[in-house]
Amino acid sequence: MSEMSEPQRASLSRIINDLGGTFLEVIVGDVKAHEQVGAVVMHDPGDGRALPPEALVLGIGVYGASDVTELLRLLGTRNAAALIVRAPLDRAPEVLDAAHDSGVALLTLTEGADWLQLADLLRTVVAQDDVGDDVTSTLGGVSAGDLFSLANAVAALIDAPVTIEDRRYRVLAFSGRQDEADAARIRTILDRQVPEVYLREDEGRGVFKALYRTEGPLYVEASKVSENEIPRLAIAVRAGDEILGSIWAAVAGPPSPERSQALIDAGKLVALHLLRRRAGADVDHRLRADLVATALEGGPKAAYALRRLGLLGRTVNVVAMDIIDDGVHETDPSRHASDRQRLADAFAMHFSSVAARSATALLGNVSYGLIPLTGSVEQSEQRTKRLAVDFLKRTGTRVPAVIGVGIATGDPIRLDESRARADRALRVLRARGTPGTAATMSEVHYDALVLELQDLTLAHRAPVAGPLSRILEYDERRNGSLRETLECWLNAFGDIHAAAALAGVHHNTFRYRLKRLGEVGEIDLESPDERFALMLQLRLMNPAVE
């Protein structure tokens, strides 16, 4: 068997070529010196974890010459590739000197661009192949699936800046030279989505209907939404009868026959890339899910799976997420499935952005994550929980989700134990039915034991017996309240006045009922063993547990 090659990573210069001009500007540094960017990392001054080699660091909230200088010097000691800060930048001499001395390239993010949008774009172009063997193929001379390079190739063919969009007019890739277009194009790229106002305008003009009916390019006159807009040349990207997306070029006027033919040819090539990309994504998702499932089983195979995922030798924690029953999703299976998939996608994006090389997969109804963290085992467990809580806060309660957190371990064989703990915690949270909560096993240990005792009781089909059975029989026959009396007394730890208040009766009335309780149930209320047995039986009978 040949040795598996390392995943191919994008160079810093390629990232600048793909995103530069519209999103990024190089202030200082040799971008060609960094052949492979290791990961995209968001800077957190309170996080002391080690950076992956050649990391591209997003300096969110880093302003001012002194803060930028300090961070550059720190990143230089951690072998980072580049730092991105928000424009405008104070180009003080100490900032430029720190960039030169550290060897860290300094870039700025254009005003108005969103950090999350940038992180999403960077993840698109940084890793060409994160899982499996590195097999590079080309379509039309362009690396298969490399839509940014393809967009630049199409732009060169028709001599105009282009975007490649999906059926929902979300930007999949864009070419350079976007400064030659108009404000509408820049806003589209910054949002990675055609703004709603332009979609309504084009729909009202019948542009989309004409686009999908026309086999060749469609010339679209400039919109009247704002001033100084220029026309577009568009073509639908088809695979047979299926519309995969579209190409939009910002042009000065109607195209020549040569440009029209070039766009037709480009549309066929883009279709091949989109099909390959879709097929590759499906294969990648299945492969990643298989590897995550294998790792979660623990044992000898887990080490191989972790190696393929790039997690071998790292301290890893398991998290498990599911949707709780809110009555709505259970009656609408299609909505349940779609919400579960959307939440799983958001789950994957969140953890990959806050913990580099996190691996997630939707296995059955549960989304599992393998989260690599630094620090002690105790610190890793609590930090994993904080990340889970942060994710649930971001997603809100429209889709009611909960997350169980396992234990951190550096031993692949013990990953099944971490998964078991995450599953047990998740089960308790589902039973409680409180959306937006996360917990470790140690925090819900008691409730987990009660649920497992319920399982044993049901498995053995054990009926209620002993004193409690006599009390329940009496209440049913006489429409009595002895069970309520017992529960109030136990919950009040034998305090008659407190128990009477819980039952809503006078304490003398409660004393009479308690005496009757002992007679009917034949209970020694002074015996701690009998009290414990009754408390346990009542707890296992409680339908609120699950």
C-alpha positions in Angstrom: 0.0 0.0 0.0 1.4 3.4 -0.9 1.8 6.0 1.7 -1.0 8.6 1.9 0.2 12.0 0.7 -0.4 15.1 2.8 -3.5 17.2 1.8 -2.6 19.9 -0.7 -3.1 23.4 0.7 -3.4 26.7 -1.2 -0.4 29.1 -1.2 -0.8 32.6 0.2 -0.1 34.1 -3.3 -2.9 32.1 -4.8 -5.3 33.3 -2.1 -4.3 36.9 -2.8 -4.8 36.3 -6.6 -8.3 34.9 -5.9 -9.5 37.4 -3.4 -7.2 40.4 -3.8 -8.6 43.7 -5.0 -12.1 43.1 -3.8 -11.5 41.8 -0.3 -7.8 41.9 0.5 -4.8 44.3 0.1 -1.2 43.4 0.8 0.4 46.1 2.9 3.8 44.5 3.4 5.4 41.1 3.2 6.5 38.5 0.7 3.3 36.5 0.0 5.3 34.1 -2.3 7.4 32.9 0.6 4.4 31.0 2.1 3.8 28.1 -0.3 1.1 26.4 1.9 -1.3 28.1 4.3 -1.9 25.7 7.2 -5.3 26.9 8.5 -7.5 29.9 8.9 -7.6 31.0 12.5 -9.6 33.7 14.2 -7.4 35.7 16.7 -8.5 35.4 20.3 -6.3 37.3 22.9 -7.6 35.0 25.7 -6.8 31.8 23.9 -3.3 30.5 24.4 -3.5 27.5 22.1 -0.7 26.8 19.7 -1.3 27.9 16.1 -1.0 25.4 13.2 2.1 26.1 11.1 1.7 28.8 8.4 -1.6 29.9 9.8 -3.6 32.7 8.2 -4.8 34.8 11.2 -7.9 37.0 11.2 -7.2 39.9 13.5 -10.8 40.6 14.4 -11.0 43.6 16.7 -7.3 44.5 16.4 -7.0 48.2 15.8 -4.2 50.8 16.2 -0.5 50.6 15.5 0.5 49.3 18.9 -2.0 46.4 18.9 -1.1 45.4 15.3 2.6 45.6 16.1 2.3 43.5 19.2 0.3 40.9 17.4 2.7 40.7 14.5 5.6 40.1 16.8 3.7 37.4 18.6 2.7 35.7 15.4 6.3 35.8 14.2 7.2 33.5 17.1 4.4 31.1 16.2 5.3 30.7 12.5 2.2 32.3 11.1 1.9 33.1 7.4 -0.1 36.3 7.5 -2.2 38.6 9.5 -5.4 40.3 8.2 -6.7 43.4 10.0 -9.6 45.7 9.1 -8.8 48.7 6.8 -8.0 51.5 7.1 -4.6 50.6 8.7 -2.3 53.0 10.5 0.9 52.4 8.5 3.2 53.6 11.2 6.9 52.7 10.8 6.7 50.4 13.8 3.9 48.4 12.1 5.9 48.0 8.9 9.1 47.1 10.8 7.3 44.5 12.8 5.9 42.9 9.7 9.4 42.8 8.1 11.1 41.5 11.2 8.5 38.8 12.0 8.2 37.5 8.4 4.4 37.7 8.7 2.7 39.2 5.7 0.3 42.0 6.7 -3.0 42.4 4.8 -6.1 44.5 5.2 -9.7 43.6 4.8 -11.7 46.1 2.8 -14.2 48.3 4.6 -17.7 47.0 4.6 -16.7 43.3 4.1 -17.8 40.9 6.8 -15.4 38.8 8.7 -17.6 35.7 8.5 -17.9 36.1 4.7 -14.1 36.4 4.5 -13.7 33.3 6.6 -16.1 31.4 4.4 -14.3 32.5 1.3 -10.9 31.6 2.7 -12.1 28.1 3.7 -13.2 27.7 0.1 -9.8 28.4 -1.4 -7.4 27.3 1.3 -7.9 23.6 1.3 -8.2 21.8 -2.0 -8.4 18.4 -0.4 -8.7 17.9 3.3 -9.7 14.3 3.4 -8.3 11.3 1.5 -5.6 11.0 -1.0 -4.5 14.0 -3.0 -5.5 13.2 -6.6 -5.4 16.2 -8.8 -7.3 16.3 -12.1 -8.1 19.0 -14.6 -11.1 20.0 -16.7 -10.3 22.2 -19.6 -6.8 22.9 -18.2 -8.2 24.1 -14.9 -7.9 22.1 -11.7 -11.2 20.3 -11.2 -13.5 22.1 -8.8 -11.2 25.3 -8.7 -14.0 27.7 -9.6 -12.0 30.9 -8.8 -9.3 29.9 -11.4 -12.1 29.1 -13.8 -13.8 32.4 -13.2 -10.5 34.2 -14.1 -10.1 32.0 -17.2 -13.6 32.9 -18.4 -13.0 36.6 -17.6 -9.9 36.5 -19.8 -11.8 34.8 -22.6 -14.6 37.4 -22.8 -12.5 40.3 -21.5 -14.9 41.2 -18.6 -15.1 40.6 -14.9 -17.5 37.6 -14.1 -19.2 35.9 -11.3 -20.3 32.2 -11.2 -23.5 31.8 -9.3 -25.7 28.9 -8.2 -29.5 28.6 -8.8 -30.2 30.8 -5.8 -27.9 33.5 -7.1 -25.3 32.9 -4.4 -21.7 33.7 -5.6 -19.7 30.5 -5.9 -16.6 32.3 -7.4 -15.6 35.5 -9.0 -12.8 36.7 -11.2 -10.4 39.6 -10.8 -10.9 43.0 -12.3 -14.1 43.6 -10.4 -13.1 47.2 -9.9 -14.0 47.6 -13.6 -17.7 46.7 -12.8 -20.2 48.8 -10.8 -21.4 49.2 -7.2 -24.0 46.5 -7.6 -21.3 43.9 -8.5 -19.1 44.9 -5.6 -22.0 44.6 -3.2 -22.9 41.2 -4.7 -19.4 39.9 -4.0 -19.2 41.3 -0.5 -22.5 39.7 0.4 -21.7 36.5 -1.7 -25.3 36.9 -2.8 -27.1 39.0 -5.3 -28.9 41.7 -3.2 -32.7 41.3 -2.9 -33.4 44.7 -4.5 -31.6 43.6 -7.8 -33.3 40.2 -7.7 -36.7 41.8 -7.6 -35.8 44.3 -10.3 -34.6 41.5 -12.7 -37.5 39.3 -11.9 -39.9 42.1 -12.7 -38.1 42.7 -16.0 -38.5 39.0 -16.8 -34.7 38.5 -16.9 -34.7 35.1 -15.2 -37.4 33.6 -17.3 -35.6 34.7 -20.5 -32.2 33.4 -19.1 -33.6 29.9 -18.5 -35.4 29.8 -21.9 -32.3 31.0 -23.8 -29.7 28.5 -24.8 -27.1 31.1 -25.6 -25.9 34.3 -23.8 -28.5 36.9 -22.8 -27.7 40.6 -23.0 -29.3 42.4 -20.0 -29.6 46.2 -20.1 -28.4 48.1 -17.0 -30.7 48.1 -14.0 -32.3 51.3 -12.9 -31.9 50.6 -9.2 -28.9 53.0 -8.9 -26.8 55.2 -11.0 -23.7 54.3 -13.0 -24.7 50.7 -13.5 -23.5 48.8 -16.5 -25.1 46.0 -18.6 -24.7 42.3 -18.0 -24.0 39.4 -20.3 -25.4 36.2 -18.7 -25.7 32.5 -19.6 -27.4 29.7 -17.8 -25.1 26.8 -16.9 -26.9 23.5 -17.9 -26.4 19.8 -17.5 -29.0 18.4 -19.9 -32.3 19.8 -18.7 -31.0 20.7 -15.3 -30.0 24.3 -14.5 -26.9 24.2 -12.3 -26.3 28.0 -12.1 -25.3 30.9 -14.2 -22.4 33.1 -15.3 -22.7 36.9 -15.2 -20.3 39.2 -16.9 -20.3 43.0 -16.4 -19.9 44.4 -20.0 -19.8 47.8 -21.6 -22.3 46.9 -24.4 -23.7 44.1 -26.6 -21.2 41.3 -27.2 -19.5 40.4 -30.4 -20.3 37.0 -32.0 -16.8 35.8 -30.8 -17.5 36.8 -27.2 -20.9 35.2 -27.3 -19.4 31.9 -28.5 -16.6 32.1 -25.9 -19.3 32.4 -23.2 -21.2 29.5 -24.6 -18.0 27.4 -24.5 -17.2 28.6 -21.0 -20.7 27.6 -19.8 -20.1 24.0 -20.9 -16.9 23.9 -19.0 -18.4 25.5 -15.9 -21.1 22.9 -16.0 -18.5 20.1 -15.9 -16.8 21.8 -12.9 -20.1 22.2 -11.0 -21.0 18.6 -11.6 -17.6 17.5 -10.5 -17.7 19.7 -7.5 -21.1 18.4 -6.5 -20.1 14.8 -7.0 -16.8 15.4 -5.1 -18.7 17.1 -2.2 -21.0 14.1 -2.0 -18.0 11.7 -1.9 -16.1 13.9 0.5 -19.1 14.0 2.9 -19.6 10.3 2.8 -15.9 9.7 3.3 -15.7 12.1 6.2 -18.8 10.6 7.8 -17.3 7.1 7.5 -14.0 8.3 9.0 -15.8 10.1 11.9 -18.0 7.0 12.6 -14.9 4.8 12.6 -13.0 7.1 15.0 -16.0 7.2 17.3 -16.0 3.4 17.6 -12.6 3.6 19.3 -10.2 0.6 19.1 -7.4 0.0 16.6 -9.2 1.4 13.6 -9.7 4.8 15.3 -6.1 5.7 14.9 -6.2 5.2 11.1 -9.4 7.3 10.9 -7.9 10.1 13.0 -4.8 10.0 10.8 -6.9 10.5 7.7 -8.7 13.3 9.4 -5.5 15.0 10.5 -6.3 14.5 14.2 -3.9 11.7 15.2 -1.7 12.8 18.1 -4.1 15.6 19.1 -6.3 15.8 22.2 -9.8 15.3 20.9 -13.2 15.7 22.5 -16.5 14.4 21.2 -19.7 16.5 21.1 -23.1 15.2 20.1 -26.0 17.4 18.9 -29.7 16.6 18.3 -33.0 18.4 17.9 -35.4 17.9 20.8 -39.1 17.2 20.4 -41.0 20.5 20.3 -44.2 19.1 18.8 -43.8 20.9 15.5 -40.9 18.9 14.0 -42.4 15.6 15.0 -45.6 16.3 12.9 -43.6 17.6 9.9 -40.9 15.0 9.0 -39.8 17.0 5.9 -39.2 20.1 7.9 -37.5 18.0 10.6 -35.0 16.5 8.1 -34.2 19.8 6.4 -33.7 21.7 9.7 -31.5 18.9 10.9 -29.3 19.1 7.8 -29.1 22.9 8.0 -28.2 22.7 11.6 -25.6 20.0 11.0 -24.0 22.3 8.3 -23.9 25.2 10.7 -22.5 22.9 13.4 -19.7 21.9 11.0 -18.9 25.5 10.0 -18.9 26.8 13.6 -16.5 24.2 15.0 -14.2 24.3 12.0 -13.8 28.1 12.4 -13.1 28.0 16.2 -11.0 24.7 16.3 -8.9 24.1 13.2 -9.3 20.6 11.6 -12.5 19.8 13.6 -14.3 16.9 11.9 -18.1 16.6 12.0 -20.7 14.3 10.5 -24.4 13.7 10.7 -24.8 10.0 11.7 -28.4 9.0 11.9 -30.2 11.8 13.7 -27.2 13.0 15.7 -24.5 15.4 14.6 -21.1 14.3 16.0 -18.0 16.4 16.2 -14.4 15.5 16.9 -13.0 18.7 18.4 -9.2 19.1 18.7 -8.1 21.3 21.6 -5.0 22.2 23.6 -4.4 22.4 27.3 -5.2 20.0 30.1 -8.1 17.4 29.9 -10.2 19.4 32.3 -9.6 22.7 30.5 -10.4 21.0 27.1 -13.7 19.7 28.4 -14.9 23.0 29.7 -13.7 24.9 26.6 -15.5 22.4 24.4 -18.7 23.1 26.4 -18.2 26.9 26.0 -17.9 26.5 22.2 -21.0 24.3 22.2 -23.0 26.9 24.2 -21.7 29.7 21.9 -23.0 27.8 18.9 -26.4 27.2 20.4 -26.7 30.9 21.3 -25.8 31.9 17.7 -28.4 29.5 16.2 -31.2 30.5 18.5 -34.2 28.4 19.4 -36.1 28.3 16.1 -34.6 24.8 15.7 -34.5 23.5 19.3 -31.2 21.8 19.7 -29.1 20.5 22.6 -25.5 19.3 22.8 -23.8 16.6 24.9 -20.1 16.9 25.6 -17.8 14.0 26.1 -14.3 13.8 27.7 -11.1 14.9 26.1 -8.6 12.2 25.3 -5.4 11.8 23.3 -5.8 8.0 23.1 -7.8 6.9 19.9 -8.9 3.7 21.7 -10.8 5.8 24.3 -12.8 7.8 21.8 -15.7 5.4 22.1 -15.8 6.3 25.8 -15.9 10.0 25.0 -18.8 9.3 22.6 -20.6 7.3 25.2 -20.4 10.1 27.7 -21.6 12.6 25.1 -24.5 10.4 24.1 -25.5 10.0 27.8 -25.4 13.7 28.4 -27.4 14.3 25.2 -30.1 11.9 26.2 -30.6 13.7 29.5 -30.8 17.1 27.7 -33.4 15.6 25.3 -35.4 14.3 28.2 -35.4 17.7 29.9 -36.6 19.4 26.7 -34.9 22.7 27.3 -33.5 24.0 23.9 -30.2 25.8 23.6 -28.5 23.9 26.5 -25.2 21.9 26.6 -23.8 19.7 29.3 -21.0 17.4 30.2 -21.6 14.0 31.6 -20.4 15.0 35.1 -23.1 17.8 35.2 -26.0 15.4 34.4 -24.7 12.2 36.0 -27.7 11.7 38.4 -30.3 12.1 35.7 -28.4 9.8 33.4 -28.4 7.1 36.1 -32.2 7.5 36.6 -32.9 7.1 32.9 -30.7 4.0 32.8 -32.5 2.5 35.9 -35.8 3.2 34.0 -34.4 1.2 31.1 -33.6 -1.7 33.4 -37.1 -1.5 35.0 -38.8 -1.6 31.6 -36.5 -4.3 30.3 -37.3 -6.6 33.3 -41.0 -5.6 33.1 -40.9 -5.1 36.9 -44.2 -3.9 38.3 -44.5 -1.5 41.2 -44.3 -3.5 44.3 -44.1 -3.2 48.1 -45.4 -0.2 50.1 -45.8 2.0 47.1 -48.0 -0.5 45.3 -50.4 -0.5 48.3 -50.4 3.3 48.4 -51.2 3.6 44.7 -53.9 0.9 45.0 -55.5 2.8 47.9 -55.5 6.1 46.1 -57.1 4.6 43.0 -59.8 2.8 45.1 -60.6 5.8 47.4 -59.6 8.7 45.1 -57.1 9.5 47.8 -53.9 11.6 48.0 -51.5 9.4 49.8 -48.9 9.4 47.0 -49.0 13.2 46.9 -48.5 13.2 50.7 -45.5 10.8 50.4 -43.9 12.9 47.7 -44.3 16.2 49.7 -43.0 14.7 52.8 -39.9 13.2 51.1 -39.3 16.4 49.2 -39.4 18.4 52.4 -37.0 16.0 54.1 -39.5 15.1 56.8 -40.3 18.8 57.8 -44.1 18.6 58.5 -44.7 22.3 58.1 -42.8 22.6 54.8 -44.5 19.4 53.5 -47.9 20.7 54.5 -47.2 23.9 52.6 -46.2 21.9 49.5 -49.5 20.0 49.8 -51.5 23.1 50.5 -53.1 21.8 53.7 -52.9 22.6 57.4 -50.1 20.8 59.2 -52.5 18.9 61.4 -54.3 17.6 58.4 -50.9 16.6 56.9 -50.0 14.8 60.1 -53.2 12.8 59.9 -52.5 11.9 56.2 -48.9 10.9 57.1 -50.2 8.6 59.8 -52.7 7.0 57.4 -49.9 6.7 54.8 -47.8 4.6 57.2 -50.8 2.4 58.1 -51.9 1.8 54.5 -48.4 1.3 53.1 -47.1 -0.5 56.1 -44.1 1.8 56.0 -41.5 2.5 58.7 -41.1 6.2 58.1 -38.1 6.3 60.4 -36.1 3.8 58.2 -33.6 5.5 55.9 -33.6 2.4 53.6 -37.3 2.5 53.2 -37.3 6.2 52.5 -34.6 5.8 49.9 -36.4 2.9 48.2 -39.6 5.0 48.0 -37.8 8.1 46.6 -36.2 5.9 44.0 -39.4 4.2 43.0 -41.2 7.6 42.7 -38.4 9.1 40.7 -38.4 6.2 38.2 -42.2 6.5 37.9 -42.0 10.2 37.1 -43.1 10.7 33.5 -41.3 14.1 33.4 -37.9 12.3 33.4 -38.4 11.0 29.8 
